[in-house]
Each structure stands twice: as C-alpha cells, then as structure tokens.
Amino acid sequence: MTRVFGNLLRLVGLAAIIWAVSAGSNSAGMPWFKWFFIGIVVAIPLIIWSRQWTRGWDTGGGIAEAYARREISNSELPTEFRFITHDTTLSEVTEKLGSASQILQFALPHPDGDIEHFIVHQYNLPYEGAVFIMPQRPFEPDDKIRAVSMCRSSNDEELLGPVRS
C-alpha cells in the first residue's frame, strides 16, 4: 500500500510541476516552452522503459551456440555449478541445486534449414546473472547434460540500473 501511495504522490507532484511550468510559460509569453518541457518529462520515462526491454540476457546467440557446441566451461561457472559434466544427469543437478527458476524452450537453426528445438533450465543467480543448463534429448530427468552456459545481465547503463550494495 505504501508503494502505491508513494507513486500516487509522485504523480501528483509531477502534475503540479507541469502545471506550474505551463502557467509560467504562458504568462511569460513563451507557450512553446511548456510543450518542450512536457516532451522532456514524457521522453525520459519512455527512454528508461525502453531500456528495460533492450537490456537482458544474451539468450539468442550464447545459449544456442553452447548447445550446438556441446559446451560446458566449468571455469566460467559459479562454484556451486562446477560439478556439472557431460556425465551428470538432470536429476542429479535438480537434486543438488533444486528446481530451476524457469524452464525455457529455444530453437537452433541448422545450415540445411532444419530447426532443432531444445529445453533449457534457467537457474537465476543472486547477482543479476543466470546459469542455463541444457540436457540431452528427450529432456527427461535421467538424461545427461549436453551443455551449460552462463550469462550475466547486460546492465551497461549503470545510471539507470538497479542500486547495488
């Protein structure tokens, strides 16, 4: 409830500022300035919102590439994931790490035009990253791990990114 109340107060404050600038620019004989100011006020949240959509995981290339290469680079993985090898089964991973944060489906296009669909188990990390575990077909708990990929969130805009302690 407090969050809603805070957002409502911000909205009322923003409306008051826009009203004051609008009234001031009209009385100063510069009515174009209020539209300039309103445009900036609207553009900033739109830019921040659009950055949320362009930011994220390197899911397109990195995961499909790791699956195609059957790649497990243990040196890049966090320590709790380094036990995973090509001989580890999905049930062993689930037993040791718990259930995945998300189970996703990806597609790997082949040069001959065929498309291979595969399942990815995403384990979110506490520091804006994720480990993607890809089992062999038919993606049952007893199937061995084919590939593992780690992605960090591409939070390149620190000014608009979340606060870290």
Secondary structure as the mmCIF struct_conf table of DSSP 4:
data_model
#
loop_
_struct_conf.conf_type_id
_struct_conf.id
_struct_conf.beg_label_comp_id
_struct_conf.beg_label_asym_id
_struct_conf.beg_label_seq_id
_struct_conf.end_label_comp_id
_struct_conf.end_label_asym_id
_struct_conf.end_label_seq_id
HELX_RH_AL_P HELX_RH_AL_P1 THR A 2 SER A 27
TURN_TY1_P TURN_TY1_P1 ALA A 28 GLY A 29
HELX_RH_AL_P HELX_RH_AL_P2 PRO A 31 THR A 54
BEND BEND1 GLY A 56 GLY A 56
HELX_RH_PI_P HELX_RH_PI_P1 THR A 59 ILE A 63
HELX_RH_AL_P HELX_RH_AL_P3 ALA A 64 ARG A 69
TURN_TY1_P TURN_TY1_P2 ARG A 70 ARG A 70
STRN STRN1 ILE A 72 ILE A 72
HELX_RH_3T_P HELX_RH_3T_P1 ASN A 74 GLU A 76
BEND BEND2 LEU A 77 LEU A 77
HELX_RH_3T_P HELX_RH_3T_P2 THR A 79 PHE A 81
TURN_TY1_P TURN_TY1_P3 ARG A 82 PHE A 83
TURN_TY1_P TURN_TY1_P4 HIS A 86 ASP A 87
STRN STRN2 THR A 89 THR A 89
HELX_RH_AL_P HELX_RH_AL_P4 LEU A 90 LEU A 97
BEND BEND3 SER A 99 SER A 99
BEND BEND4 SER A 101 SER A 101
STRN STRN3 GLN A 102 PRO A 109
TURN_TY1_P TURN_TY1_P5 PRO A 111 ASP A 112
BEND BEND5 GLY A 113 GLY A 113
STRN STRN4 ILE A 115 LEU A 125
TURN_TY1_P TURN_TY1_P6 PRO A 126 GLU A 128
STRN STRN5 GLY A 129 PRO A 135
HELX_LH_PP_P HELX_LH_PP_P1 GLN A 136 GLN A 136
TURN_TY1_P TURN_TY1_P7 ARG A 137 PRO A 138
TURN_TY1_P TURN_TY1_P8 PRO A 141 ASP A 142
BEND BEND6 ASP A 143 ASP A 143
STRN STRN6 LYS A 144 LYS A 144
STRN STRN7 ILE A 145 ARG A 152
TURN_TY1_P TURN_TY1_P9 GLU A 158 LEU A 160
BEND BEND7 GLY A 161 GLY A 161
HELX_LH_PP_P HELX_LH_PP_P2 PRO A 162 VAL A 163
#
